[in-house]
């Protein structure tokens, strides 16, 4: 899951900094809105049963970036992710996550391309077994990323995760 969050966070940072740089040249606050879609495939493990499964996640992000005359870059990313997966036994997995990533930073950061992002998605997974029985579980994540957009390198990644079996 960390790899997925890293990919999306990198896209958020890159797009918001690019948009802020372009918008900062005007005299008033500039607002930019844009969307994108990313598909990610991962090998995961059900934390409640230990069952491995292959998942495909469809990430749909809608960004709003505001660059203020005082030099602040305020970015919001509303993200909807739908996951589908299957285990070697044939069990089907469906997951959903809705998240808000938020960033407020001066345009002149520690370095010209550095940004810190935070998010806290919860993914609700429903497993349907071969016999039709269903069970579900939740993955909760709280992530903080410090990213250099130019080099795509992270100087800090803090991720706290927990699972909730039902």
N, C-alpha and C positions, 0 to 999 in steps of 0.2 A: 504494500500500500504506500510505503514511503516513496517508492520510485514514481508512482502515479502522481502523488502530490507534488513531487519535485518537478516533473514535466509541466504540470499545469502552472505551478508557481513561477517557473521560468518564463512561461508565455505571458503571464500576468505582468510580471516586472518589465519585461522587454517592451510589451505593448504600451503600458502606462507611461514609462519613461520616454518612449518615442513620441507618444501623443502629447505629453506635457512639454517636451522640448519644442514641438511645433506650435503649441498653443500659447507658449509664454511670450511670444513676440507682440501680442496685442495689448491694448491699454486696459481692457476690462477682463473679467473672468471669462475664460473660454471653456466650453463644454464639448467633449467629444464622446460619441457612442459608437461602439463597434462590437461585432460578435464573431465567434469562430467555433469550429467543431473539431474535436480530436478523438481518434479511436485508439485505445490502448489494450493490448492483450497481456494477461498476467497468469502465472501459475500461483494459485492460492491454496490455503488449507483452512477448512472449517475449524474454528477454534474450539468448538463444542464436541466434535466427534473425531477430529484428526483426519477427516476425509479430504484428500487433495481434489482440486477441481481447476479447470481452465476457465478463465473469465475474460470476456471482452467488454470493455467499458466505453460507452459513447458519451463524451464530455461536451456539453453545450454551454458556452460561456458568453455572457453579455456584459460588456464593460462600459462604465461611465467614468470619464476622467475629467476633472475640473482643474485648470491651472489658474490660480488667482494672481492678481496684480502684485501681491506682496511676496510672491515667489513660492507659494505652497502648491504641492501637487497632491490632490485628493483623488484616490481611485477606489472604485467599488467593482467587484466582480460577482455577479449572481450566476451561480453554477448549478446546473442540473445534470446529474450523471445517472444513466441507466446501465445496468450490468446484466449480462446473461452468461450462464456458464453450465458446464456439464462435468460430472465426475466419471472416472473409469467404470463405475458400477451402473451408470446411466441416470443417476439422480440429476435433476435439473435445478439450477440456482438462478434466482432473479434478485437483483439488488437495486436500491434506489438511494440517492443522496441529493439533498438540496443544501447548498452552502453559500455563505456570503464571505468573501475575502475582502479585507479593508486595509487601505494603506493611506497614511498621511505623512508627507515628508517634504522638506524644503527641496527645491530644484537643485541647489548646490549642496549635495550630500557630502559625506566624508570623502568620497571620491566621486568623480563625475558620473559613474555608472553603478553606484552601490545603492541597494534598497533593502528594506526589511519588510517582510510580509507575514501576516498571521491569518490562521483559519482554524475552524473547529468542526469538520464534517462528522456526521453520523451516517453510517451506511446501514440500511435495514435490508437484510438478506432473508429470503424465503427459499427453503429447500423443499422440493417435492420428490419424494423417493420413488423408486421403481414401482412400488405397490400403490402409489397415489397419496400416501400419508404426507402431511406437511409439518414442518417445524421451522422456526426462524431464530435468528440471532442478530446482534447489533455489534458493529465496530465503531468505537468512538475514538476520535483523534484530535489532539490539540497540537498544532504545528506552528513553529516560528522559523522562518528562513531568512538568512542574511545572504544576499546574492549580489555578485558582480555581473551585471548584464553583459558587459563586453566579453569577458572570458568564460561566462557561464559556469563560474566556480562559486562554491559556497564556503564562507568562512565560519558559518554557524548554522547548524540544523538541530533544532530541539523538537523532538516528537514524543508526546506522551499518548500511548494508546491503551485501550482497555476493551474487553469483550463482555457481552452480556448474553448469556444463553437463556432461551425460553423453553 
